[in-house]
Amino acid sequence: MTAKTIATVGVVLFALTTLSACGNTIRGVGRDAANTVDATQDAGRNVERAAN
């Protein structure tokens, strides 16, 4: 293997790792947003029940 080939493989592996990390972060943010919506809806239901 030449140095150019090794460098190319290294760059590709680095790019794949970086993109994978971004995908995990985006998925985590989506889950957090969904949990926030659920918690807000539950709080609203609790307030409605307390008012009745």
C-alpha positions in Angstrom: 0.0 0.0 0.0 1.2 3.4 -0.8 1.0 6.4 1.5 -1.7 7.9 -0.7 -3.9 4.8 -0.3 -3.5 4.7 3.4 -4.3 8.4 3.7 -7.4 8.0 1.5 -8.6 5.1 3.6 -8.0 7.1 6.8 -10.0 10.0 5.5 -12.9 7.8 4.5 -13.0 6.1 7.9 -12.8 9.5 9.7 -15.7 10.8 7.5 -17.8 7.7 8.2 -17.2 8.0 12.0 -18.1 11.7 12.0 -21.3 11.1 10.0 -22.3 8.3 12.3 -21.9 10.5 15.3 -24.0 13.2 13.7 -26.8 10.7 13.0 -26.8 9.5 16.6 -27.0 13.1 17.9 -29.9 14.0 15.6 -31.8 10.9 16.6 -31.2 11.8 20.3 -32.5 15.3 19.8 -35.6 13.9 18.2 -36.2 11.6 21.1 -35.7 14.5 23.6 -38.2 16.7 21.7 -40.7 13.9 21.7 -40.3 13.4 25.4 -40.7 17.1 26.0 -44.0 17.1 24.1 -45.2 14.1 26.1 -44.3 15.7 29.4 -46.0 18.9 28.4 -49.2 17.1 27.4 -49.2 15.1 30.7 -48.8 18.3 32.7 -51.7 19.9 30.8 -53.9 16.9 31.5 -53.0 17.1 35.2 -53.9 20.8 35.3 -57.2 20.1 33.6 -58.0 17.3 36.1 -57.2 19.5 39.0 -59.4 22.3 37.7 -62.4 20.0 37.4 
